[in-house]
Amino acid sequence: TIVKGAFSWDLGLDHVDRMILVSLADSSRRQDFGMSYPDFLDLRSQATSLEGLAAYRMASVNLSDNRSLPERYYCVTMSANGFLVSEQKPVLGRGFVADDERPGAPPVAVLSYHVWQDRYGKDPGIAGKTIRVNDVPHTVVGVMPPGKRFPEETDLWTPLIPDAPALQRANRDLMLFGRLPRGGSTAAAGAQLATISTRLAKQFPDSNKGLTAEV
């Protein structure tokens, strides 16, 4: 339902025909699963049929600061390459860089245009200022253009920084999206990712047995 809903909205994507979603399916029960962070890293490093593969999770968060009362927003926690894969470029500041997802990195955030407009009055100096996401201070590094809210109805983005639980292969709470190269096909990408996931199932039977990646 989440996947279908995400791709039925106008989220400001260019070349949406080249975007794919990747999930895991149980071969015996045909049940869909999320992806683990280690699985994501393996698929991303081995998939040559894609221009890029990114991961995210979404949650409702409290956004607060010293300006006004806290508000509830939808926050996408996303791998640093997510803006590159989705071809979303900020209208102010920058997106994420690899160092932003390094464990111990200073927390940063990118705002959607409507949050910048509605809460901060299009403050041109918002980049570099501090906001609190669930009471954790984050430095705002960028603002996305109007309508750019992929992968869901996103209000703000934070980097996906793996902690100890996330490094467990059985912890499956991530959604994956990727971009096909020009001339690439969903079938070719699906076949390659299925092959990689089958190999992972043999390598890690305790957590991956019977699970196959589907595009």
N, CA, C and O of each residue as an XYZ file, in Angstrom:
860
protein
N       0.830     -1.207      0.000
C       0.000      0.000      0.000
C       0.862      1.254      0.000
O       0.588      2.210     -0.724
N       1.920      1.237      0.831
C       2.820      2.395      0.882
C       3.488      2.611     -0.470
O       3.567      3.737     -0.962
N       3.973      1.509     -1.073
C       4.656      1.616     -2.368
C       3.724      2.154     -3.432
O       4.086      3.066     -4.176
N       2.512      1.590     -3.511
C       1.563      2.056     -4.523
C       1.194      3.516     -4.291
O       1.073      4.300     -5.233
N       1.018      3.864     -3.020
C       0.672      5.239     -2.704
C       1.777      6.206     -3.072
O       1.512      7.288     -3.596
N       3.018      5.820     -2.800
C       4.149      6.699     -3.087
C       4.227      7.027     -4.567
O       4.496      8.169     -4.940
N       3.992      6.028     -5.416
C       4.147      6.259     -6.847
C       2.875      6.739     -7.519
O       2.861      6.943     -8.733
N       1.797      6.926     -6.751
C       0.594      7.519     -7.331
C       0.540      9.016     -7.079
O      -0.309      9.704     -7.644
N       1.433      9.533     -6.240
C       1.461     10.959     -5.951
C       2.412     11.686     -6.898
O       3.346     11.101     -7.446
N       2.145     12.969     -7.070
C       3.070     13.797     -7.841
C       4.133     14.313     -6.877
O       3.893     15.260     -6.128
N       5.304     13.691     -6.898
C       6.359     14.043     -5.958
C       7.504     14.783     -6.629
O       8.589     14.908     -6.061
N       7.261     15.271     -7.836
C       8.236     16.127     -8.494
C       9.408     15.416     -9.132
O      10.447     16.037     -9.357
N       9.274     14.122     -9.435
C      10.390     13.381    -10.019
C      10.495     13.610    -11.518
O       9.485     13.711    -12.215
N      11.718     13.689    -12.003
C      11.981     13.663    -13.437
C      12.303     12.223    -13.836
O      12.832     11.450    -13.038
N      11.974     11.872    -15.095
C      12.279     10.539    -15.627
C      11.778      9.438    -14.691
O      12.503      8.491    -14.387
N      10.542      9.574    -14.244
C       9.994      8.609    -13.289
C       9.901      7.221    -13.898
O       9.836      6.233    -13.168
N       9.893      7.128    -15.232
C       9.812      5.820    -15.894
C      11.064      4.979    -15.659
O      11.055      3.772    -15.901
N      12.140      5.609    -15.191
C      13.377      4.866    -14.933
C      13.562      4.541    -13.455
O      14.580      3.969    -13.065
N      12.576      4.906    -12.631
C      12.666      4.620    -11.200
C      12.082      3.246    -10.897
O      11.080      2.848    -11.491
N      12.709      2.522     -9.971
C      12.218      1.226     -9.541
C      12.167      1.159     -8.021
O      12.872      1.893     -7.329
N      11.329      0.275     -7.518
C      11.295     -0.056     -6.099
C      11.729     -1.501     -5.940
O      11.408     -2.347     -6.775
N      12.452     -1.785     -4.878
C      12.968     -3.130     -4.635
C      12.494     -3.598     -3.264
O      12.624     -2.879     -2.273
N      11.947     -4.806     -3.215
C      11.538     -5.397     -1.945
C      11.983     -6.849     -1.909
O      12.486     -7.376     -2.902
N      11.800     -7.489     -0.774
C      12.090     -8.909     -0.625
C      10.785     -9.678     -0.511
O       9.864     -9.245      0.180
N      10.704    -10.804     -1.180
C       9.522    -11.650     -1.104
C       9.906    -13.033     -0.604
O      10.949    -13.574     -0.972
N       9.054    -13.592      0.235
C       9.256    -14.940      0.732
C       8.760    -15.921     -0.329
O       7.588    -15.895     -0.705
N       9.638    -16.769     -0.801
C       9.298    -17.664     -1.907
C       8.228    -18.682     -1.544
O       7.539    -19.197     -2.425
N       8.080    -18.979     -0.259
C       7.080    -19.968      0.134
C       5.724    -19.345      0.434
O       4.687    -19.900      0.070
N       5.729    -18.179      1.107
C       4.455    -17.566      1.499
C       4.080    -16.383      0.618
O       2.972    -15.856      0.723
N       4.998    -15.961     -0.251
C       4.779    -14.783     -1.107
C       4.464    -13.553     -0.278
O       3.634    -12.728     -0.659
N       5.124    -13.438      0.843
C       4.958    -12.281      1.721
C       6.088    -11.299      1.470
O       7.246    -11.693      1.335
N       5.745    -10.007      1.407
C       6.766     -8.989      1.175
C       7.417     -8.572      2.486
O       6.766     -8.495      3.528
N       8.713     -8.305      2.410
C       9.491     -7.865      3.556
C      10.233     -6.584      3.200
O      10.465     -6.289      2.027
N      10.603     -5.828      4.234
C      11.524     -4.732      4.028
C      12.933     -5.273      3.840
O      13.163     -6.482      3.866
N      13.859     -4.364      3.653
C      15.248     -4.725      3.399
C      16.100     -4.377      4.622
O      15.835     -3.387      5.303
N      17.109     -5.181      4.893
C      18.036     -4.858      5.964
C      19.154     -3.967      5.411
O      19.383     -3.912      4.203
N      19.840     -3.271      6.321
C      20.931     -2.404      5.885
C      22.073     -3.195      5.260
O      22.591     -2.769      4.229
N      22.500     -4.342      5.837
C      23.554     -5.121      5.177
C      23.134     -5.631      3.794
O      23.945     -5.643      2.868
N      21.866     -6.053      3.652
C      21.393     -6.489      2.337
C      21.450     -5.340      1.335
O      21.861     -5.514      0.188
N      21.033     -4.170      1.789
C      21.094     -2.989      0.930
C      22.515     -2.722      0.445
O      22.726     -2.466     -0.741
N      23.486     -2.778      1.347
C      24.875     -2.537      0.952
C      25.354     -3.567     -0.065
O      26.055     -3.226     -1.017
N      24.974     -4.827      0.139
C      25.382     -5.877     -0.793
C      24.748     -5.669     -2.164
O      25.430     -5.764     -3.184
N      23.462     -5.389     -2.192
C      22.782     -5.179     -3.471
C      23.340     -3.954     -4.196
O      23.555     -3.981     -5.408
N      23.570     -2.889     -3.443
C      24.075     -1.657     -4.069
C      25.465     -1.861     -4.659
O      25.756     -1.356     -5.743
N      26.316     -2.586     -3.966
C      27.692     -2.747     -4.433
C      27.798     -3.730     -5.598
O      28.746     -3.662     -6.381
N      26.832     -4.643     -5.717
C      26.941     -5.690     -6.727
C      26.043     -5.494     -7.944
O      26.239     -6.152     -8.966
N      25.069     -4.604     -7.849
C      24.115     -4.434     -8.943
C      24.683     -3.510    -10.018
O      24.737     -2.295     -9.832
N      25.104     -4.085    -11.137
C      25.642     -3.297    -12.254
C      24.560     -2.863    -13.226
O      24.830     -2.093    -14.148
N      23.333     -3.348    -13.031
C      22.237     -3.023    -13.949
C      21.525     -1.738    -13.558
O      20.554     -1.348    -14.206
N      22.000     -1.066    -12.495
C      21.369      0.160    -12.013
C      22.366      1.305    -12.008
O      23.563      1.099    -11.808
N      21.861      2.516    -12.230
C      22.704      3.702    -12.059
C      22.941      3.979    -10.581
O      23.967      4.547    -10.208
N      22.003      3.583     -9.752
C      22.157      3.795     -8.320
C      21.037      3.119     -7.557
O      19.962      2.876     -8.103
N      21.288      2.817     -6.298
C      20.299      2.195     -5.422
C      20.387      2.886     -4.070
O      21.476      3.034     -3.516
N      19.247      3.308     -3.537
C      19.208      4.041     -2.273
C      18.212      3.390     -1.325
O      17.345      2.627     -1.750
N      18.342      3.695     -0.047
C      17.477      3.107      0.984
C      16.906      4.208      1.864
O      17.509      5.268      2.034
N      15.722      3.933      2.421
C      15.126      4.904      3.343
C      14.127      4.221      4.256
O      13.680      3.099      4.014
N      13.795      4.943      5.314
C      12.650      4.619      6.160
C      11.948      5.935      6.473
O      12.545      7.006      6.360
N      10.697      5.852      6.860
C       9.922      7.067      7.105
C       9.276      7.013      8.484
O       8.853      5.948      8.933
N       9.201      8.156      9.151
C       8.578      8.225     10.469
C       8.011      9.620     10.687
O       8.460     10.592     10.079
N       7.042      9.699     11.546
C       6.509     10.984     11.970
C       7.370     11.508     13.111
O       7.656     10.781     14.062
N       7.788     12.780     13.017
C       8.697     13.350     14.014
C       8.178     14.700     14.498
O       7.341     15.335     13.858
N       8.698     15.111     15.639
C       8.446     16.465     16.135
C       9.571     17.378     15.663
O      10.745     17.105     15.912
N       9.213     18.453     14.987
C      10.181     19.469     14.576
C      10.015     20.678     15.485
O       8.922     21.234     15.595
N      11.091     21.081     16.129
C      11.027     22.214     17.039
C      12.253     23.091     16.865
O      13.249     22.686     16.265
N      12.160     24.296     17.399
C      13.250     25.267     17.330
C      12.928     26.382     18.306
O      12.033     26.242     19.140
N      13.651     27.487     18.209
C      13.416     28.607     19.112
C      12.454     29.638     18.536
O      12.301     30.724     19.095
N      11.802     29.302     17.415
C      10.955     30.283     16.738
C       9.484     30.156     17.119
O       8.815     31.156     17.380
N       8.978     28.900     17.150
C       7.553     28.707     17.381
C       7.316     27.338     17.989
O       8.263     26.606     18.277
N       6.051     26.994     18.184
C       5.702     25.737     18.824
C       6.111     24.548     17.962
O       6.173     24.665     16.738
N       6.390     23.406     18.585
C       6.720     22.205     17.812
C       5.578     21.803     16.885
O       4.405     22.040     17.174
N       5.949     21.188     15.763
C       4.967     20.672     14.821
C       5.346     19.256     14.430
O       6.512     18.865     14.492
N       4.322     18.485     14.021
C       4.528     17.102     13.605
C       4.693     17.057     12.096
O       3.865     17.587     11.355
N       5.777     16.415     11.641
C       6.055     16.308     10.208
C       6.489     14.883      9.876
O       6.838     14.097     10.756
N       6.457     14.573      8.572
C       6.959     13.289      8.089
C       8.413     13.440      7.666
O       8.755     14.270      6.824
N       9.256     12.617      8.275
C      10.696     12.681      8.019
C      11.147     11.390      7.341
O      10.856     10.294      7.821
N      11.855     11.525      6.232
C      12.475     10.393      5.559
C      13.944     10.353      5.957
O      14.693     11.301      5.722
N      14.341      9.237      6.566
C      15.747      8.994      6.866
C      16.308      8.187      5.710
O      15.886      7.051      5.491
N      17.254      8.751      4.965
C      17.628      8.242      3.647
C      19.138      8.135      3.491
O      19.891      8.941      4.037
N      19.569      7.125      2.737
C      20.999      7.002      2.439
C      21.458      8.260      1.704
O      20.680      8.901      0.998
N      22.714      8.596      1.880
C      23.227      9.875      1.379
C      23.106     10.005     -0.132
O      23.043     11.122     -0.646
N      23.070      8.886     -0.859
C      22.973      8.947     -2.312
C      21.539      9.081     -2.809
O      21.303      9.098     -4.017
N      20.578      9.175     -1.891
C      19.173      9.202     -2.287
C      18.803     10.354     -3.182
O      18.034     10.173     -4.126
N      19.330     11.547     -2.914
C      19.017     12.692     -3.761
C      19.632     12.518     -5.148
O      19.042     12.929     -6.148
N      20.806     11.915     -5.207
C      21.453     11.673     -6.499
C      20.653     10.655     -7.310
O      20.421     10.856     -8.502
N      20.234      9.569     -6.671
C      19.474      8.530     -7.372
C      18.138      9.078     -7.870
O      17.709      8.753     -8.977
N      17.489      9.895     -7.071
C      16.183     10.446     -7.455
C      16.297     11.725     -8.270
O      15.285     12.296     -8.678
N      17.517     12.176     -8.507
C      17.782     13.381     -9.308
C      17.065     14.609     -8.744
O      16.517     15.419     -9.491
N      17.078     14.732     -7.427
C      16.522     15.914     -6.772
C      17.664     16.810     -6.305
O      18.535     16.383     -5.548
N      17.646     18.040     -6.760
C      18.694     18.989     -6.392
C      18.097     20.110     -5.550
O      17.014     20.605     -5.863
N      18.787     20.517     -4.487
C      18.245     21.564     -3.618
C      18.189     22.915     -4.313
O      18.994     23.217     -5.194
N      17.229     23.710     -3.899
C      17.132     25.080     -4.397
C      17.974     26.010     -3.530
O      18.281     27.136     -3.922
N      18.341     25.523     -2.348
C      19.151     26.300     -1.416
C      20.059     25.333     -0.668
O      19.616     24.279     -0.212
N      21.326     25.696     -0.546
C      22.251     24.836      0.188
C      22.623     23.586     -0.587
O      22.827     23.633     -1.800
N      22.709     22.472      0.118
C      23.148     21.216     -0.498
C      22.289     20.057     -0.036
O      21.502     20.176      0.903
N      22.458     18.925     -0.722
C      21.859     17.687     -0.268
C      22.817     16.972      0.670
O      23.626     17.613      1.340
N      22.729     15.652      0.720
C      23.603     14.885      1.594
C      24.883     14.489      0.871
O      24.893     14.309     -0.347
N      25.957     14.357      1.636
C      27.225     13.833      1.131
C      27.560     12.586      1.941
O      26.950     12.324      2.978
N      28.532     11.824      1.458
C      28.846     10.539      2.086
C      29.186     10.688      3.571
O      28.820      9.827      4.371
N      29.869     11.748      3.945
C      30.252     11.931      5.350
C      29.045     12.099      6.271
O      29.139     11.843      7.471
N      27.910     12.531      5.710
C      26.725     12.750      6.538
C      26.174     11.450      7.107
O      25.513     11.471      8.145
N      26.434     10.306      6.445
C      25.903      9.038      6.936
C      26.953      8.227      7.700
O      26.741      7.055      8.012
N      28.068      8.855      7.988
C      29.108      8.190      8.767
C      28.702      8.160     10.240
O      28.279      9.188     10.768
N      28.817      7.006     10.929
C      28.503      6.959     12.356
C      29.287      8.018     13.127
O      30.504      8.131     12.987
N      28.582      8.777     13.928
C      29.202      9.847     14.689
C      29.210     11.192     13.990
O      29.662     12.185     14.559
N      28.708     11.234     12.749
C      28.683     12.499     12.011
C      27.697     13.471     12.655
O      26.691     13.043     13.221
N      27.972     14.776     12.576
C      27.020     15.754     13.112
C      25.674     15.631     12.403
O      25.642     15.567     11.174
N      24.563     15.595     13.139
C      23.243     15.444     12.518
C      22.891     16.637     11.625
O      23.045     17.790     12.027
N      22.423     16.349     10.425
C      22.014     17.387      9.483
C      20.631     17.049      8.959
O      20.145     15.929      9.116
N      20.000     18.048      8.329
C      18.659     17.858      7.777
C      18.486     18.723      6.539
O      19.095     19.785      6.407
N      17.641     18.242      5.636
C      17.219     19.002      4.462
C      15.713     19.213      4.575
O      14.975     18.270      4.859
N      15.260     20.429      4.359
C      13.846     20.762      4.483
C      13.145     20.729      3.133
O      13.744     21.040      2.103
N      11.884     20.353      3.145
C      11.067     20.530      1.944
C      10.758     22.020      1.789
O      10.848     22.797      2.740
N      10.396     22.389      0.575
C      10.123     23.799      0.294
C       8.974     24.314      1.163
O       9.027     25.434      1.671
N       7.935     23.487      1.330
C       6.762     23.987      2.053
C       7.063     24.203      3.537
O       6.495     25.108      4.148
N       7.941     23.394      4.127
C       8.319     23.637      5.521
C       9.153     24.908      5.616
O       8.960     25.715      6.527
N      10.072     25.087      4.686
C      10.874     26.320      4.648
C       9.969     27.539      4.491
O      10.201     28.573      5.119
N       8.953     27.420      3.664
C       8.055     28.543      3.407
C       7.100     28.777      4.575
O       6.959     29.905      5.047
N       6.442     27.708      5.043
C       5.371     27.869      6.021
C       5.896     28.115      7.435
O       5.326     28.909      8.184
N       6.981     27.435      7.797
C       7.477     27.577      9.173
C       8.565     28.641      9.290
O       8.682     29.303     10.321
N       9.354     28.804      8.241
C      10.514     29.698      8.343
C      10.440     30.901      7.417
O      11.413     31.641      7.275
N       9.274     31.100      6.781
C       9.067     32.301      5.982
C      10.094     32.507      4.886
O      10.448     33.640      4.560
N      10.576     31.396      4.311
C      11.597     31.445      3.250
C      12.850     32.192      3.710
O      13.448     32.947      2.943
N      13.232     31.980      4.938
C      14.443     32.596      5.488
C      15.640     32.234      4.604
O      16.009     31.061      4.539
N      16.256     33.210      3.922
C      17.381     32.889      3.032
C      18.614     32.407      3.778
O      19.528     31.841      3.179
N      18.638     32.630      5.076
C      19.779     32.203      5.881
C      19.516     30.929      6.671
O      20.203     30.659      7.656
N      18.525     30.139      6.248
C      18.167     28.945      7.011
C      19.297     27.915      7.021
O      19.480     27.211      8.013
N      20.052     27.821      5.929
C      21.161     26.853      5.883
C      22.193     27.225      6.951
O      22.653     28.365      7.015
N      22.537     26.275      7.761
C      23.476     26.504      8.854
C      22.813     26.720     10.193
O      23.481     26.705     11.226
N      21.494     26.923     10.191
C      20.797     27.101     11.455
C      20.397     25.761     12.053
O      20.351     24.748     11.355
N      20.110     25.761     13.342
C      19.825     24.529     14.072
C      18.335     24.364     14.291
O      17.650     25.295     14.716
N      17.837     23.166     13.996
C      16.478     22.768     14.340
C      16.586     21.515     15.219
O      17.661     20.929     15.339
N      15.478     21.115     15.826
C      15.473     19.901     16.638
C      14.487     18.905     16.043
O      13.309     19.213     15.861
N      14.976     17.723     15.747
C      14.141     16.639     15.241
C      14.015     15.617     16.362
O      14.985     14.951     16.723
N      12.804     15.500     16.912
C      12.600     14.680     18.118
C      13.604     15.055     19.208
O      14.184     14.197     19.873
N      13.788     16.359     19.366
C      14.640     16.946     20.412
C      16.135     16.771     20.162
O      16.941     17.151     21.012
N      16.522     16.213     19.032
C      17.940     16.084     18.696
C      18.336     17.246     17.785
O      17.731     17.399     16.724
N      19.315     18.067     18.144
C      19.705     19.189     17.292
C      20.254     18.713     15.949
O      21.095     17.816     15.893
N      19.771     19.321     14.872
C      20.240     19.059     13.512
C      20.554     20.396     12.844
O      19.848     21.383     13.048
N      21.602     20.416     12.058
C      21.921     21.600     11.260
C      21.245     21.496      9.903
O      21.407     20.499      9.200
N      20.498     22.508      9.537
C      19.869     22.533      8.216
C      20.953     22.793      7.169
O      21.683     23.780      7.259
N      21.056     21.912      6.183
C      22.070     22.084      5.139
C      21.469     22.429      3.790
O      22.196     22.853      2.892
N      20.145     22.257      3.613
C      19.568     22.548      2.315
C      18.051     22.594      2.345
O      17.407     22.200      3.318
N      17.507     23.090      1.245
C      16.056     23.163      1.029
C      15.771     22.673     -0.381
O      16.438     23.084     -1.331
N      14.774     21.790     -0.523
C      14.412     21.274     -1.826
C      13.453     22.215     -2.547
O      12.757     22.993     -1.895
N      13.402     22.161     -3.885
C      12.484     23.020     -4.644
C      11.023     22.658     -4.394
O      10.736     21.602     -3.830
N      10.108     23.512     -4.803
C       8.679     23.202     -4.639
C       8.315     21.890     -5.321
O       8.741     21.620     -6.444
N       7.529     21.088     -4.632
C       7.030     19.842     -5.211
C       7.971     18.669     -5.129
O       7.565     17.543     -5.415
N       9.219     18.890     -4.747
C      10.191     17.798     -4.649
C      10.079     17.163     -3.267
O      10.653     17.657     -2.297
N       9.322     16.049     -3.189
C       9.064     15.443     -1.882
C       9.248     13.929     -1.904
O       8.762     13.237     -1.009
N       9.939     13.406     -2.908
C      10.196     11.974     -3.018
C      11.104     11.514     -1.866
O      11.968     12.288     -1.454
N      10.954     10.310     -1.333
C      10.202      9.180     -1.875
C       8.766      9.055     -1.394
O       8.029      8.210     -1.901
N       8.344      9.873     -0.428
C       6.945      9.865     -0.038
C       6.529     11.322      0.132
O       7.221     12.212     -0.362
N       5.440     11.587      0.804
C       5.033     12.969      1.042
C       5.939     13.560      2.112
O       5.514     13.810      3.240
N       7.202     13.778      1.737
C       8.250     14.091      2.703
C       8.241     15.566      3.087
O       8.092     16.446      2.240
N       8.404     15.812      4.382
C       8.524     17.185      4.885
C       9.977     17.565      5.157
O      10.366     18.721      4.992
N      10.774     16.582      5.577
C      12.202     16.821      5.768
C      12.932     15.495      5.659
O      12.347     14.425      5.828
N      14.224     15.590      5.374
C      15.083     14.415      5.206
C      16.245     14.485      6.202
O      16.783     15.557      6.479
N      16.614     13.323      6.728
C      17.832     13.191      7.522
C      18.627     12.005      6.988
O      18.041     11.111      6.376
N      19.943     11.968      7.199
C      20.756     10.870      6.663
C      20.507      9.555      7.394
O      20.211      9.535      8.589
N      20.631      8.478      6.664
C      20.511      7.138      7.223
C      21.873      6.737      7.807
O      22.788      6.365      7.073
N      21.989      6.818      9.123
C      23.236      6.476      9.810
C      23.028      5.154     10.541
O      22.238      5.100     11.484
N      23.714      4.088     10.133
C      23.457      2.781     10.744
C      23.939      2.711     12.190
O      25.065      3.097     12.504
N      23.063      2.210     13.065
C      23.471      1.922     14.435
C      23.614      0.410     14.581
O      23.469     -0.324     13.603
N      23.895     -0.052     15.777
C      24.135     -1.482     15.983
C      22.949     -2.358     15.570
O      23.159     -3.362     14.889
N      21.700     -2.018     15.957
C      20.575     -2.849     15.514
C      20.427     -2.880     13.998
O      20.079     -3.915     13.430
N      20.691     -1.749     13.336
C      20.527     -1.693     11.882
C      21.505     -2.602     11.155
O      21.243     -3.015     10.025
N      22.618     -2.916     11.784
C      23.628     -3.771     11.151
C      23.286     -5.254     11.258
O      24.011     -6.096     10.730
N      22.192     -5.575     11.934
C      21.729     -6.955     11.999
C      20.972     -7.284     10.711
O      20.034     -6.575     10.345
N      21.365     -8.331     10.039
C      20.780     -8.662      8.742
C      19.301     -9.030      8.835
O      18.571     -8.927      7.849
N      18.863     -9.455     10.004
C      17.454     -9.823     10.169
C      16.568     -8.612     10.464
O      15.344     -8.744     10.503
N      17.158     -7.450     10.669
C      16.393     -6.235     10.958
C      15.976     -5.591      9.641
O      16.774     -4.895      9.013
N      14.733     -5.815      9.218
C      14.292     -5.419      7.877
C      13.271     -4.287      7.962
O      12.065     -4.527      8.014
N      13.768     -3.053      7.975
C      12.859     -1.912      8.087
C      13.110     -0.862      7.016
O      12.671      0.279      7.157
N      13.813     -1.233      5.942
C      14.155     -0.265      4.909
C      13.379     -0.518      3.622
O      13.076     -1.659      3.273
N      13.065      0.567      2.929
C      12.548      0.518      1.560
C      13.698      0.900      0.632
O      14.532      1.734      0.983
N      13.741      0.294     -0.545
C      14.808      0.585     -1.516
C      14.212      1.127     -2.806
O      13.171      0.662     -3.270
N      14.886      2.114     -3.375
C      14.521      2.596     -4.708
C      15.792      2.772     -5.526
O      16.863      3.044     -4.983
N      15.661      2.616     -6.824
C      16.819      2.719     -7.700
C      16.469      3.393     -9.001
O      15.305      3.675     -9.284
N      17.500      3.649     -9.793
C      17.303      4.264    -11.106
C      17.961      3.404    -12.169
O      19.125      3.019    -12.057
N      17.182      3.112    -13.207
C      17.707      2.366    -14.341
C      18.540      3.281    -15.221
O      18.242      4.471    -15.325
N      19.571      2.758    -15.852
C      20.296      3.568    -16.844
C      19.444      3.744    -18.092
O      18.472      3.016    -18.293
N      19.800      4.692    -18.912
C      19.090      4.858    -20.186
C      19.224      3.569    -20.999
O      20.326      3.057    -21.197
N      18.115      3.070    -21.452
C      18.119      1.822    -22.191
C      18.031      0.592    -21.320
O      17.897     -0.519    -21.834
N      18.104      0.767    -19.995
C      18.003     -0.369    -19.088
C      16.564     -0.830    -18.949
O      15.637     -0.092    -19.281
N      16.378     -2.025    -18.469
C      15.028     -2.583    -18.335
C      14.785     -3.065    -16.916
O      15.705     -3.471    -16.205
N      13.519     -3.009    -16.524
C      13.124     -3.530    -15.217
C      13.403     -5.022    -15.126
O      13.815     -5.521    -14.079
N      13.175     -5.737    -16.237
C      13.387     -7.184    -16.240
C      14.844     -7.532    -15.977
O      15.137     -8.438    -15.198
N      15.764     -6.813    -16.627
C      17.186     -7.094    -16.441
C      17.619     -6.784    -15.016
O      18.363     -7.550    -14.404
N      17.150     -5.656    -14.490
C      17.491     -5.304    -13.114
C      16.912     -6.325    -12.141
O      17.581     -6.737    -11.194
N      15.674     -6.728    -12.378
C      15.041     -7.701    -11.508
C      15.770     -9.033    -11.502
O      15.937     -9.653    -10.451
N      16.207     -9.476    -12.689
C      16.920    -10.753    -12.786
C      18.240    -10.698    -12.038
O      18.605    -11.645    -11.342
N      18.965     -9.579    -12.183
C      20.252     -9.482    -11.505
C      20.087     -9.391     -9.991
O      20.820    -10.047     -9.251
N      19.139     -8.588     -9.523
C      18.942     -8.456     -8.086
C      18.447     -9.765     -7.476
O      18.797    -10.094     -6.342
N      17.634    -10.514     -8.226
C      17.192    -11.814     -7.746
C      18.372    -12.774     -7.608
O      18.448    -13.541     -6.647
N      19.282    -12.727     -8.562
C      20.474    -13.577     -8.502
C      21.330    -13.228     -7.291
O      21.807    -14.112     -6.580
N      21.521    -11.927     -7.062
C      22.329    -11.494     -5.916
C      21.669    -11.924     -4.608
O      22.341    -12.422     -3.705
N      20.357    -11.731     -4.506
C      19.660    -12.078     -3.261
C      19.653    -13.587     -3.025
O      19.694    -14.032     -1.878
N      19.602    -14.381     -4.103
C      19.685    -15.830     -3.957
C      21.046    -16.230     -3.401
O      21.155    -17.140     -2.579
N      22.071    -15.542     -3.860
C      23.422    -15.793     -3.354
C      23.518    -15.417     -1.872
O      24.163    -16.115     -1.090
N      22.880    -14.323     -1.497
C      22.884    -13.913     -0.095
C      22.117    -14.906      0.775
O      22.489    -15.145      1.924
N      21.047    -15.484      0.229
C      20.265    -16.469      0.983
C      21.100    -17.702      1.302
O      20.945    -18.303      2.365
N      21.977    -18.075      0.390
C      22.855    -19.214      0.637
C      23.979    -18.847      1.610
O      24.419    -19.668      2.416
N      24.430    -17.599      1.513
C      25.533    -17.163      2.367
C      25.078    -16.905      3.801
O      25.828    -17.131      4.752
N      23.826    -16.423      3.947
C      23.286    -16.088      5.277
C      21.933    -16.783      5.473
O      20.902    -16.111      5.517
N      21.921    -18.093      5.590
C      20.646    -18.821      5.660
C      19.815    -18.494      6.899
O      18.588    -18.572      6.851
N      20.453    -18.135      7.994
C      19.702    -17.850      9.216
C      18.764    -16.657      9.055
O      17.691    -16.621      9.657
N      19.164    -15.694      8.250
C      18.360    -14.478      8.101
C      17.726    -14.332      6.723
O      16.712    -13.645      6.592
N      18.296    -14.962      5.684
C      17.866    -14.692      4.316
C      17.286    -15.888      3.571
O      16.904    -15.763      2.408
N      17.218    -17.028      4.214
C      16.726    -18.209      3.526
C      15.329    -17.996      2.943
O      14.421    -17.551      3.645
N      15.160    -18.316      1.652
C      13.873    -18.214      1.000
C      13.469    -16.815      0.583
O      12.366    -16.636      0.066
N      14.327    -15.802      0.787
C      13.989    -14.422      0.438
C      14.640    -14.021     -0.884
O      15.838    -14.216     -1.088
N      13.831    -13.461     -1.768
C      14.310    -13.065     -3.082
C      13.930    -11.615     -3.358
O      12.806    -11.193     -3.090
N      14.877    -10.866     -3.892
C      14.614     -9.466     -4.239
C      13.701     -9.398     -5.454
O      13.870    -10.156     -6.409
N      12.728     -8.485     -5.415
C      11.808     -8.260     -6.523
C      11.788     -6.787     -6.872
O      11.815     -5.924     -5.995
N      11.741     -6.510     -8.172
C      11.690     -5.131     -8.673
C      10.252     -4.829     -9.107
O       9.964     -3.724     -9.565
